[in-house]
Amino acid sequence: MPGSTVTNVLSEVKETIKGHESKVDSNLEWLQQAMHPFFFNFNQDEIESLAVLASALNRIHRLPYLRLTDTPERLLLAQASHSDSLYETLSIIKRRENLSYSEINTSFQKLPGNDEYLEILRFDYNRKSDADIATLIENDAATDLPSSIMKEVEAELSIHAPDFNKDDLESLLKLLWLNNPTYVQVSHPERIARMIHLYQQTKFRGGIHLDINPISTPNTDEKARVLFGVSNPPQHNFFMLQVMEVFRRLKIKVRRSYTVTISNGVYPNFLATFYVSPLDDSSLEPGSERFKELQHELYNTQILSSSSGSFDNLVANGLMNGPDASLVKAMITFVHTNLAHNNPERFAPDVIQRAFHNHPDVSTHLVRLFHARFKPELEDREAIYDALLEQATEMVDNFNTGRRFLDQTRRTVFQSAISFITNCLKTNFFVQEKHALAFRLDPAYLEELDAEFTSDLPVDRPFRITFFSGRSGSGYHIGFSDIARGGWRTLITQGHDDYVNSANTLFKENYVLAHTQHLKNKDIYEGGSKMVAILNTRPDTPRPAVLQYLYKLQFGFIHAFLDLYITENGKAKDPAVVDYYGEDEPIELGPDENMHDVMIELIAQQAADRGYVLGTGVMSSKKVGINHKDYGVTSIGVIRFAEVTMKEVMGIDMHKDEFSVKFTGGPNGDVAGNGMRLLLERCPQVQVRLIIDGSGAIFDPIGLDRDALSAIVLQSDLDAYDSAALNPGGYIIYRNQQRTEGIRTLYKKLMQTESGLEEHWISTDEFYKTYNNLVFSVEADLFIPAGGRPETIAAHNVDQFFNNEGNPSANVIVEGANSFITPDARIALQNRGVVIMRDASANKCGVISSSYEIIANLMLSTEEFLSNKERYVSDVIDILNRMAEQEANLIIKRHRLAGDSLVYTEISNQLSHEINSHYSKMFSFFQSKPELIEDERYRTAMLQHMPVLLSENETFRQRLDQLPDKVKYAILASKLASGMVYFSDDNAVYEDIIEAQLGRLTGS
């Protein structure tokens, strides 16, 4: 390029710069006039960015946006406004998980020399972790909060939020200060007052709240202030983006916004203020149609992600609104989980999705049918519903696209959806403040499915099925009795393939676990149930984020559960729930996989606060309860079963004789850890030869060192075991200690030899071959599976449990974990000489303990329980040992009488079915004759079910009257039914019946 050209270009650049610089003063003056004063308050630490803005203001329209600041802690952008500018920019900026504060400001005036307005977006990424906030709260670290701020905020609350409960003022203001002191320092007291009032309202209304105040701001077209709060909002995919999508889709322009995200020490809370103007000038006042529409859509962000397939295919193109798309997504998941467990390829999730998404006419009609059945206060409901059902049935029966196999698959899919709707007895779909959907189903729908879809399930049918659908997962609660209890486990999956694999068998796994629980619960007044949820996370999700997603899912599901099961005079209390069932349903939950203490307490408190029939008794293992791990209640039964079986069948007295044992489940686990503790305390000659847990596996040919094992029991996983204490031939393989060589991942293995400890690094293939084979190959007298995945031992691998001579690697198996061995594998093992005490018998004491915890919740105050806790727990432990021993002895007795005609696990099933059959009939009998529960003999029978503390204390005895009637019927039925099986025989029972009938006939 000639030198003169370069000179000319640079000269023109210089003149252009001078021209822009000459406008800086006028631009600053424009900013002062055009921007809200709060903009300068909040950005007083961004002088350099404001200087860049002032110098670039006249050319900002030439760029998509201008980065004023971009650091790990803050992003500050400026851009010219147009109809979708905010949403488009939010769509393309980098997503970060730790957003603490954001603001959007739109100028009051158009840009100088331009027809567009200025938008400035700020995002602060420095949110403190939940754990850090919990520590600060515990240490009362907000001592530096200026008292003047407290007084100013209190004054503003009196003006702008007279309904605010000022008992919370100090704690909430301190919480805000601990999370974001800068926000408190620079914000006007009125804004702080609004934020803590919004926080209080959000908490009070179940974790989500919307309020709108009409406003008239001088020099702007801002028409309304929108206040929106969410407890534990969705974190992935930038929640703020989805909120802005709602405003965009509803044609509501956001002029300004201020959001702050604060942690309460458990999960984050999103608190936002939006200043908006509807583009059609419609009213947003509370109660208006536009308000309701906005509320529906904003609340639905908790249930349907804008990145989901149902959103893209049904909402984004205007076919239906967000809530209805959430319903379709729920139906997709329900159909998939009910059909895929024995045909996963034909009914894969994408197959089901395409059926609904590619045929929106069918999907829309199914939604209309659902609305007709459940929309509150719908006039002429029956006629509308019947007509739509007839049309839906005809539409599906005649579905034909000319592709025979595909059409048959889709007819099956749509028929399942119709069954879902017609057999749904109540739902929270029309409840406004919700975080998940719940549907209480009549299990009769299972009989409407083709037999192939139920052939792999137990033949017994449940009493109720409840289906849950959330933004990041789904789940079921399946109960086999009116009053039922069982644990709640949540499976955490990583990535799409892992989620699909688990979702394929979700329903079947839940069904089998609930059925097993029902067999196990034969000795208590509650029948069996189980709740299994599945959470979908990305493989790279940090642990703190996984916990937030987990708590969000569980928080949403328990609120949805309570929406359905909080009743008044038998009917669902919430008028938005149309209830076709119409009875109280006392359902009890308990902790299982991924149910943490913080959620146990929250669930119990929510149930009490909302008026659930059982109050805090909805959940066991609370602080004011009997913690399973602290007292080892499940393991008490497992070890008692082992003691009786080993002595009566094998002739081994575990308290005196030498014997060997192997475990799945780690030393820090509830059942395995307490099982090891009890063996170390009671059995001086026990050899623990094998332990397998999630951290690896440890083998010792002559038994682990007692002192080294005792050091980690109920303290650490097995990888904390002192490897120097291994005996020659023993080794540890470490799942979490890895290194990489090229593209190979190697796992650490420590092996004790005669010359000392040796370190090896083994391949992935060798690690998992060893890890998966140990449970089959290591020989021991006793095997206690007390952890691990269901169906680890199944028909396809059962032969591996026997050596080349045909001898089993363990002669006795006492199942501490549920469904570790499949039913057919159990039979195969027992036919070859292995003695098995199945899960429904051996580990029943955990649920028995939980049942007595709930009785304590219903009959004792918190203070009474705590002051008598050790006595009460001691009474319960006596009951546990007695119940385990009496069943173990009866199973062995019946096996001896039956010879080879029945195996041990068949006898266990037989006992459960006998007791449950008697229980079911007796429960119905007492329901039909409620006056009997006032009879002194029946009251005495109920008291015999109670721990001694309750049965012998006259004050507590009178508390029987405050138990719900259904609980009284159930206690009587349980006590009498189990007594008939354990302490009498069929001949005695029939003799009583015959004598009664003879007396009636003869008048004697």
HURA-V127804 format. One record per residue. RES is the residue in three letters. NEAR is the number of other C-alpha atoms within 12 Angstrom. Layout:
# HURA-V127804
{{RES/NEAR} {RES/NEAR}}
This chain:
# HURA-V127804
{{MET/8} {PRO/8} {GLY/9} {SER/10} {THR/11} {VAL/12} {THR/13} {ASN/14} {VAL/15} {LEU/14} {SER/14} {GLU/14} {VAL/14} {LYS/14} {GLU/14} {THR/18} {ILE/18} {LYS/14} {GLY/18} {HIS/23} {GLU/22} {SER/17} {LYS/23} {VAL/24} {ASP/18} {SER/21} {ASN/28} {LEU/26} {GLU/15} {TRP/26} {LEU/34} {GLN/21} {GLN/21} {ALA/28} {MET/31} {HIS/31} {PRO/20} {PHE/25} {PHE/32} {PHE/24} {ASN/20} {PHE/29} {ASN/33} {GLN/19} {ASP/16} {GLU/22} {ILE/16} {GLU/16} {SER/27} {LEU/30} {ALA/22} {VAL/26} {LEU/35} {ALA/32} {SER/28} {ALA/34} {LEU/41} {ASN/37} {ARG/28} {ILE/31} {HIS/26} {ARG/15} {LEU/18} {PRO/23} {TYR/32} {LEU/32} {ARG/27} {LEU/30} {THR/28} {ASP/21} {THR/17} {PRO/18} {GLU/21} {ARG/29} {LEU/33} {LEU/35} {LEU/36} {ALA/41} {GLN/38} {ALA/36} {SER/35} {HIS/24} {SER/21} {ASP/24} {SER/32} {LEU/41} {TYR/29} {GLU/20} {THR/33} {LEU/31} {SER/22} {ILE/15} {ILE/24} {LYS/19} {ARG/21} {ARG/26} {GLU/32} {ASN/33} {LEU/38} {SER/37} {TYR/39} {SER/38} {GLU/40} {ILE/43} {ASN/41} {THR/40} {SER/35} {PHE/28} {GLN/28} {LYS/26} {LEU/32} {PRO/29} {GLY/16} {ASN/17} {ASP/14} {GLU/24} {TYR/33} {LEU/41} {GLU/44} {ILE/42} {LEU/42} {ARG/41} {PHE/40} {ASP/33} {TYR/26} {ASN/25} {ARG/35} {LYS/34} {SER/32} {ASP/29} {ALA/23} {ASP/22} {ILE/29} {ALA/24} {THR/21} {LEU/24} {ILE/25} {GLU/15} {ASN/12} {ASP/18} {ALA/21} {ALA/25} {THR/18} {ASP/16} {LEU/26} {PRO/18} {SER/15} {SER/14} {ILE/29} {MET/30} {LYS/21} {GLU/23} {VAL/34} {GLU/32} {ALA/22} {GLU/26} {LEU/28} {SER/21} {ILE/16} {HIS/22} {ALA/25} {PRO/15} {ASP/16} {PHE/27} {ASN/22} {LYS/24} {ASP/12} {ASP/23} {LEU/31} {GLU/25} {SER/24} {LEU/36} {LEU/41} {LYS/32} {LEU/39} {LEU/45} {TRP/37} {LEU/37} {ASN/38} {ASN/32} {PRO/29} {THR/24} {TYR/33} {VAL/34} {GLN/25} {VAL/23} {SER/30} {HIS/22} {PRO/27} {GLU/26} {ARG/33} {ILE/43} {ALA/37} {ARG/43} {MET/44} {ILE/44} {HIS/40} {LEU/40} {TYR/45} {GLN/35} {GLN/31} {THR/31} {LYS/27} {PHE/22} {ARG/26} {GLY/37} {GLY/36} {ILE/39} {HIS/37} {LEU/40} {ASP/32} {ILE/31} {ASN/26} {PRO/24} {ILE/20} {SER/15} {THR/18} {PRO/12} {ASN/15} {THR/26} {ASP/26} {GLU/31} {LYS/31} {ALA/33} {ARG/35} {VAL/42} {LEU/37} {PHE/43} {GLY/46} {VAL/47} {SER/42} {ASN/40} {PRO/47} {PRO/43} {GLN/40} {HIS/31} {ASN/28} {PHE/29} {PHE/36} {MET/47} {LEU/30} {GLN/36} {VAL/42} {MET/36} {GLU/35} {VAL/35} {PHE/34} {ARG/28} {ARG/29} {LEU/33} {LYS/22} {ILE/36} {LYS/36} {VAL/43} {ARG/42} {ARG/38} {SER/38} {TYR/40} {THR/38} {VAL/46} {THR/47} {ILE/44} {SER/39} {ASN/35} {GLY/26} {VAL/33} {TYR/37} {PRO/41} {ASN/43} {PHE/44} {LEU/46} {ALA/44} {THR/39} {PHE/38} {TYR/36} {VAL/40} {SER/34} {PRO/29} {LEU/22} {ASP/14} {ASP/17} {SER/19} {SER/25} {LEU/33} {GLU/26} {PRO/21} {GLY/16} {SER/14} {GLU/15} {ARG/25} {PHE/29} {LYS/21} {GLU/28} {LEU/40} {GLN/37} {HIS/33} {GLU/39} {LEU/44} {TYR/42} {ASN/40} {THR/45} {GLN/46} {ILE/46} {LEU/43} {SER/39} {SER/38} {SER/24} {SER/26} {GLY/26} {SER/41} {PHE/35} {ASP/24} {ASN/29} {LEU/34} {VAL/32} {ALA/24} {ASN/17} {GLY/17} {LEU/24} {MET/28} {ASN/32} {GLY/39} {PRO/41} {ASP/35} {ALA/43} {SER/44} {LEU/44} {VAL/47} {LYS/45} {ALA/41} {MET/43} {ILE/40} {THR/45} {PHE/45} {VAL/45} {HIS/46} {THR/44} {ASN/48} {LEU/43} {ALA/36} {HIS/33} {ASN/26} {ASN/23} {PRO/25} {GLU/18} {ARG/22} {PHE/36} {ALA/33} {PRO/37} {ASP/25} {VAL/27} {ILE/40} {GLN/34} {ARG/28} {ALA/38} {PHE/37} {HIS/32} {ASN/22} {HIS/28} {PRO/27} {ASP/22} {VAL/35} {SER/41} {THR/28} {HIS/33} {LEU/40} {VAL/38} {ARG/31} {LEU/35} {PHE/39} {HIS/33} {ALA/28} {ARG/38} {PHE/34} {LYS/28} {PRO/23} {GLU/16} {LEU/16} {GLU/14} {ASP/14} {ARG/22} {GLU/18} {ALA/15} {ILE/21} {TYR/27} {ASP/19} {ALA/19} {LEU/28} {LEU/31} {GLU/19} {GLN/22} {ALA/33} {THR/27} {GLU/19} {MET/24} {VAL/32} {ASP/21} {ASN/19} {PHE/28} {ASN/18} {THR/17} {GLY/10} {ARG/12} {ARG/12} {PHE/14} {LEU/20} {ASP/22} {GLN/22} {THR/31} {ARG/39} {ARG/33} {THR/34} {VAL/44} {PHE/44} {GLN/36} {SER/36} {ALA/44} {ILE/39} {SER/34} {PHE/43} {ILE/40} {THR/34} {ASN/30} {CYS/36} {LEU/35} {LYS/47} {THR/45} {ASN/45} {PHE/45} {PHE/35} {VAL/35} {GLN/34} {GLU/37} {LYS/47} {HIS/48} {ALA/48} {LEU/52} {ALA/42} {PHE/47} {ARG/42} {LEU/33} {ASP/29} {PRO/32} {ALA/22} {TYR/31} {LEU/33} {GLU/21} {GLU/22} {LEU/25} {ASP/17} {ALA/15} {GLU/18} {PHE/30} {THR/29} {SER/19} {ASP/23} {LEU/28} {PRO/23} {VAL/15} {ASP/26} {ARG/26} {PRO/37} {PHE/31} {ARG/38} {ILE/42} {THR/45} {PHE/49} {PHE/50} {SER/44} {GLY/46} {ARG/47} {SER/50} {GLY/45} {SER/47} {GLY/51} {TYR/46} {HIS/50} {ILE/49} {GLY/46} {PHE/42} {SER/42} {ASP/33} {ILE/43} {ALA/44} {ARG/50} {GLY/46} {GLY/42} {TRP/39} {ARG/34} {THR/38} {LEU/36} {ILE/37} {THR/30} {GLN/24} {GLY/18} {HIS/20} {ASP/18} {ASP/20} {TYR/29} {VAL/32} {ASN/25} {SER/36} {ALA/42} {ASN/33} {THR/37} {LEU/43} {PHE/41} {LYS/36} {GLU/39} {ASN/46} {TYR/43} {VAL/39} {LEU/43} {ALA/44} {HIS/42} {THR/46} {GLN/48} {HIS/49} {LEU/47} {LYS/46} {ASN/46} {LYS/51} {ASP/50} {ILE/50} {TYR/46} {GLU/47} {GLY/48} {GLY/47} {SER/44} {LYS/49} {MET/48} {VAL/47} {ALA/46} {ILE/44} {LEU/39} {ASN/33} {THR/33} {ARG/22} {PRO/17} {ASP/13} {THR/22} {PRO/18} {ARG/18} {PRO/23} {ALA/29} {VAL/30} {LEU/32} {GLN/36} {TYR/38} {LEU/42} {TYR/38} {LYS/39} {LEU/45} {GLN/44} {PHE/44} {GLY/45} {PHE/46} {ILE/49} {HIS/38} {ALA/44} {PHE/47} {LEU/47} {ASP/43} {LEU/51} {TYR/42} {ILE/38} {THR/30} {GLU/22} {ASN/15} {GLY/21} {LYS/24} {ALA/33} {LYS/27} {ASP/28} {PRO/24} {ALA/24} {VAL/39} {VAL/34} {ASP/33} {TYR/22} {TYR/25} {GLY/21} {GLU/23} {ASP/27} {GLU/36} {PRO/41} {ILE/49} {GLU/50} {LEU/45} {GLY/48} {PRO/38} {ASP/34} {GLU/25} {ASN/28} {MET/33} {HIS/26} {ASP/26} {VAL/24} {MET/34} {ILE/35} {GLU/27} {LEU/30} {ILE/40} {ALA/38} {GLN/29} {GLN/34} {ALA/35} {ALA/22} {ASP/22} {ARG/30} {GLY/23} {TYR/35} {VAL/38} {LEU/41} {GLY/33} {THR/40} {GLY/41} {VAL/48} {MET/46} {SER/46} {SER/42} {LYS/35} {LYS/27} {VAL/32} {GLY/43} {ILE/40} {ASN/29} {HIS/38} {LYS/32} {ASP/25} {TYR/32} {GLY/37} {VAL/44} {THR/46} {SER/45} {ILE/45} {GLY/48} {VAL/50} {ILE/50} {ARG/41} {PHE/48} {ALA/49} {GLU/39} {VAL/34} {THR/40} {MET/36} {LYS/24} {GLU/24} {VAL/30} {MET/24} {GLY/19} {ILE/25} {ASP/23} {MET/33} {HIS/24} {LYS/17} {ASP/20} {GLU/23} {PHE/34} {SER/34} {VAL/44} {LYS/49} {PHE/48} {THR/51} {GLY/40} {GLY/40} {PRO/44} {ASN/36} {GLY/40} {ASP/39} {VAL/45} {ALA/47} {GLY/46} {ASN/37} {GLY/51} {MET/45} {ARG/36} {LEU/33} {LEU/38} {LEU/30} {GLU/19} {ARG/20} {CYS/27} {PRO/20} {GLN/24} {VAL/32} {GLN/34} {VAL/44} {ARG/42} {LEU/49} {ILE/50} {ILE/43} {ASP/38} {GLY/26} {SER/30} {GLY/37} {ALA/45} {ILE/49} {PHE/45} {ASP/37} {PRO/28} {ILE/28} {GLY/35} {LEU/40} {ASP/30} {ARG/29} {ASP/17} {ALA/25} {LEU/37} {SER/29} {ALA/24} {ILE/26} {VAL/34} {LEU/28} {GLN/23} {SER/24} {ASP/33} {LEU/41} {ASP/34} {ALA/30} {TYR/36} {ASP/26} {SER/33} {ALA/23} {ALA/30} {LEU/34} {ASN/30} {PRO/25} {GLY/25} {GLY/33} {TYR/41} {ILE/47} {ILE/44} {TYR/37} {ARG/31} {ASN/23} {GLN/23} {GLN/22} {ARG/20} {THR/15} {GLU/13} {GLY/7} {ILE/9} {ARG/14} {THR/20} {LEU/25} {TYR/31} {LYS/29} {LYS/34} {LEU/34} {MET/31} {GLN/27} {THR/20} {GLU/12} {SER/10} {GLY/18} {LEU/22} {GLU/21} {GLU/19} {HIS/22} {TRP/26} {ILE/29} {SER/25} {THR/27} {ASP/15} {GLU/20} {PHE/28} {TYR/19} {LYS/17} {THR/28} {TYR/35} {ASN/28} {ASN/25} {LEU/33} {VAL/44} {PHE/33} {SER/29} {VAL/39} {GLU/34} {ALA/35} {ASP/37} {LEU/45} {PHE/49} {ILE/50} {PRO/49} {ALA/44} {GLY/38} {GLY/33} {ARG/25} {PRO/27} {GLU/26} {THR/29} {ILE/33} {ALA/24} {ALA/19} {HIS/15} {ASN/23} {VAL/32} {ASP/24} {GLN/29} {PHE/39} {PHE/25} {ASN/16} {ASN/11} {GLU/10} {GLY/17} {ASN/22} {PRO/32} {SER/36} {ALA/39} {ASN/34} {VAL/41} {ILE/47} {VAL/50} {GLU/45} {GLY/48} {ALA/44} {ASN/44} {SER/38} {PHE/36} {ILE/39} {THR/31} {PRO/32} {ASP/21} {ALA/28} {ARG/37} {ILE/28} {ALA/28} {LEU/37} {GLN/30} {ASN/21} {ARG/24} {GLY/25} {VAL/34} {VAL/38} {ILE/46} {MET/54} {ARG/50} {ASP/47} {ALA/49} {SER/51} {ALA/54} {ASN/49} {LYS/50} {CYS/44} {GLY/52} {VAL/53} {ILE/49} {SER/47} {SER/43} {SER/49} {TYR/46} {GLU/45} {ILE/42} {ILE/45} {ALA/43} {ASN/37} {LEU/31} {MET/34} {LEU/33} {SER/22} {THR/20} {GLU/14} {GLU/22} {PHE/28} {LEU/21} {SER/15} {ASN/24} {LYS/29} {GLU/18} {ARG/19} {TYR/31} {VAL/34} {SER/21} {ASP/26} {VAL/39} {ILE/33} {ASP/24} {ILE/31} {LEU/40} {ASN/34} {ARG/23} {MET/36} {ALA/41} {GLU/30} {GLN/28} {GLU/45} {ALA/42} {ASN/32} {LEU/30} {ILE/38} {ILE/33} {LYS/23} {ARG/26} {HIS/28} {ARG/18} {LEU/15} {ALA/15} {GLY/13} {ASP/16} {SER/15} {LEU/23} {VAL/33} {TYR/45} {THR/40} {GLU/31} {ILE/34} {SER/35} {ASN/31} {GLN/26} {LEU/37} {SER/39} {HIS/28} {GLU/26} {ILE/36} {ASN/40} {SER/29} {HIS/28} {TYR/39} {SER/34} {LYS/22} {MET/30} {PHE/36} {SER/20} {PHE/20} {PHE/28} {GLN/22} {SER/15} {LYS/16} {PRO/22} {GLU/16} {LEU/23} {ILE/32} {GLU/21} {ASP/15} {GLU/13} {ARG/13} {TYR/25} {ARG/27} {THR/24} {ALA/28} {MET/36} {LEU/30} {GLN/24} {HIS/37} {MET/38} {PRO/33} {VAL/24} {LEU/31} {LEU/33} {SER/25} {GLU/18} {ASN/19} {GLU/13} {THR/15} {PHE/27} {ARG/27} {GLN/20} {ARG/25} {LEU/36} {ASP/20} {GLN/20} {LEU/30} {PRO/25} {ASP/28} {LYS/36} {VAL/39} {LYS/40} {TYR/39} {ALA/44} {ILE/41} {LEU/44} {ALA/39} {SER/38} {LYS/35} {LEU/36} {ALA/35} {SER/35} {GLY/30} {MET/27} {VAL/33} {TYR/29} {PHE/18} {SER/17} {ASP/19} {ASP/16} {ASN/13} {ALA/14} {VAL/19} {TYR/14} {GLU/14} {ASP/16} {ILE/14} {ILE/16} {GLU/17} {ALA/15} {GLN/14} {LEU/13} {GLY/12} {ARG/11} {LEU/10} {THR/10} {GLY/9} {SER/9}}
